[in-house]
């Protein structure tokens, strides 16, 4: 479970690093071949503490994914494509329209508009 979470976080960091590099017009940072491999040493599992008898159940959080199934990863890929084809300023301007200065900001500022953002980018890329 922890290894899966670490893998997902590592992938997110790599995607964000690539997005930042594309927006800055620099070469991509470390590739997966250069990324250090996690240790394969076995460790003893840590027992989780038993819940307190009087503890109230935690409220179930709202799902973070928008209803149209467009993910932050999809938006990141489109913003990268926009930056590469139309220039960094076009990507920065689009992010600004949604109150963001970088792609991860969209998760808190415009998560419900991911589909709209992707459609807008597709329209901008279609304009020659």
N, C-alpha and C positions, 0 to 999 in steps of 0.2 A: 504494500500500500504506500509506504513512504517512498520507495524507489519509483513508483509510478508518478507520484506527485513531483518528485525531483526531476524526472524525465520531462514532464509537462512544463515545469517552470524553466528548465534549460531550453526547451524548444521555443518558449515564449521569449526568452531573453535573446536567443539567436535571431528570431524573427524581428524583434524590435531593433536589434543592432543593425540588421540588414536594412530595415526601413530608414533608420537614421542615417546610415552610410549613403543610401540612395538619395535622400533629401539633401545631404551635404555635398553630394557630388564626389565623394571619395570612394576609394576601393573598398570592397566588402572586408569586414573584419575577419576574425578567425572562422575557419570552416570547420565542419564537423570532424575532418581528419586531424585538425590541429587541436581540437577540444580534448582536454585530458579525460581519460576514461575513469569512471568511478571504481573504487576499490571493490574487489569481489570477495573480500574477507568476510567470513561469517561472523555475525554478532548474535548474542543472545537476545531474543525478543524481550522487550520491556513490557511488563504487565501494566495494563491501564488501571488506574485506581477505580474502585467500585463507586458508583454514584451514591451520593448522600440520600438517605431515605426521605428527607424533606425537600429535596431539590425539585424545583418546578421544571417541567420539560421546556426545552428551548423552543422558541417559535420557529416555524419552518420559514426559511428565507424565500423571497420571491425568486423565480428563475431569472437569471441575468440575461439569457438569450432572448433576442427580440422575436416577436411572433412570426416574422417572415423568414426565419431560419438563416439569416445572413449573420455570420460571425465576425468578430473583430479580426480574425485571421483573413477573412475574405476582404474586408475593408482595407486591411494593411496591404494586401497584394495589389488591390486596385490603386491605392494611393502611390505605391511604388511605381506601378505602371504609368500613372499620370505624371509623376515626377520625371521618369525616364523619357517619356514621349513629348511632354509639353513644357518641361522645365520645373525646377524647384519652386519657383514663385507661384506657379499654378497650383501646386500641391499645398503650399503654405496658405494661399488665399482660400482654397476650399476648406481647409481645416479651420481657418479663422471664421468662416461663415457659420460654423457649428460651435463656436466658442472654444476651440481647441488650438493648442500650439504644437501638439504632437499627436500621433495616432492613438496612443493609449488613453489620452484625455477623452477621446470620443466615448469610451466605455462608461464614463460617469456623466458626460455632458450631452450625449446624443445616442445612447444605446438603442433607443426606440426608433431611430432614424437610419439605421445601418442600410436597409434596403434602399431608402431614398438617396443616401450618399453614393452607393454603388451605381444606382441608375444615373445620378448626376455625372459621375465620373465617366460612365459609358457614353453619355451624351457629349461630354467635353472631348473624349477621345475620338468620337465619330466626326467631330468638326475638324476639318483640315485646315 
